[in-house]
Amino acid sequence: MDELTPLPDHRTPIWMLRARCREFAPGEFFPSDGVGVDKARKACADCPVKAECLEYALTYRIDHGVWGGCSERERRRILRKRRLAARH
């Protein structure tokens, strides 16, 4: 983590209790290939807390897994776009 990344407080956020992924094995969201990422995205597609999940992963710079329907690569792109937008 860099100096701008907040430290997690290790309490389960309330939104996580409503997450659709709770119905699946945790490993489903930490795939090793593109097929696994697509499968996880489908599970995230209609999750009621998808936006909160993605923002959590972005805030805490979570490097692994599918969060809020986005892969690690997609989250890096989002963060890069936010950094560039903040400069302008």
C-alpha positions as CSV (number, residue, x, y, z in Angstrom):
1,M,0.0,0.0,0.0
2,D,1.1,3.5,-0.6
3,E,0.8,6.5,1.7
4,L,-2.5,7.5,0.2
5,T,-4.2,4.1,0.7
6,P,-6.2,3.9,3.9
7,L,-5.6,1.0,6.3
8,P,-8.5,-1.4,6.5
9,D,-10.2,-1.5,9.9
10,H,-10.8,-5.3,9.6
11,R,-14.5,-5.1,10.4
12,T,-16.9,-6.6,7.9
13,P,-18.7,-3.8,6.2
14,I,-22.5,-4.1,6.3
15,W,-22.8,-4.2,2.5
16,M,-20.7,-7.4,2.4
17,L,-23.5,-9.2,4.2
18,R,-25.8,-8.6,1.2
19,A,-23.2,-9.6,-1.4
20,R,-24.3,-12.2,-3.9
21,C,-20.8,-13.8,-3.8
22,R,-21.6,-15.1,-0.3
23,E,-23.6,-17.9,-2.1
24,F,-20.4,-19.1,-3.9
25,A,-17.0,-20.6,-2.8
26,P,-14.5,-17.8,-2.3
27,G,-12.2,-19.4,-4.8
28,E,-14.7,-18.6,-7.6
29,F,-13.7,-14.9,-7.3
30,F,-9.9,-15.5,-7.4
31,P,-9.6,-17.2,-10.8
32,S,-6.4,-18.1,-12.5
33,D,-7.7,-17.6,-16.1
34,G,-10.0,-15.5,-18.2
35,V,-12.8,-18.1,-18.2
36,G,-12.8,-17.9,-14.4
37,V,-12.9,-14.1,-14.5
38,D,-15.9,-14.2,-16.9
39,K,-17.7,-16.7,-14.5
40,A,-17.1,-14.4,-11.5
41,R,-18.3,-11.4,-13.5
42,K,-21.6,-13.2,-14.2
43,A,-22.1,-13.8,-10.5
44,C,-21.4,-10.1,-9.9
45,A,-23.7,-8.9,-12.7
46,D,-26.9,-8.5,-10.7
47,C,-25.4,-8.2,-7.2
48,P,-27.1,-5.6,-5.1
49,V,-23.8,-4.2,-3.7
50,K,-21.7,-4.4,-6.8
51,A,-20.8,-0.6,-6.7
52,E,-19.9,-0.8,-3.0
53,C,-17.7,-3.8,-3.7
54,L,-15.9,-2.2,-6.5
55,E,-15.3,1.0,-4.6
56,Y,-14.0,-1.0,-1.6
57,A,-11.4,-2.8,-3.8
58,L,-10.4,0.5,-5.4
59,T,-10.1,2.3,-2.0
60,Y,-8.0,-0.5,-0.4
61,R,-6.0,-1.2,-3.7
62,I,-6.9,-4.9,-3.6
63,D,-4.7,-6.6,-6.1
64,H,-6.3,-10.0,-6.5
65,G,-9.6,-11.4,-7.5
66,V,-12.8,-10.1,-9.1
67,W,-14.4,-7.3,-7.0
68,G,-17.5,-5.4,-8.1
69,G,-17.4,-7.3,-11.4
70,C,-14.0,-6.0,-12.3
71,S,-10.7,-7.9,-12.6
72,E,-7.4,-6.7,-11.3
73,R,-6.5,-5.3,-14.7
74,E,-9.8,-3.4,-15.0
75,R,-9.4,-1.9,-11.5
76,R,-5.9,-0.7,-12.4
77,R,-7.3,1.0,-15.5
78,I,-10.1,2.7,-13.4
79,L,-7.5,3.9,-10.9
80,R,-5.3,5.2,-13.7
81,K,-8.2,7.1,-15.2
82,R,-9.1,8.6,-11.9
83,R,-5.5,9.7,-11.3
84,L,-5.4,11.3,-14.7
85,A,-8.7,13.0,-14.2
86,A,-7.6,14.4,-10.8
87,R,-4.6,16.1,-12.5
88,H,-6.8,18.0,-14.9
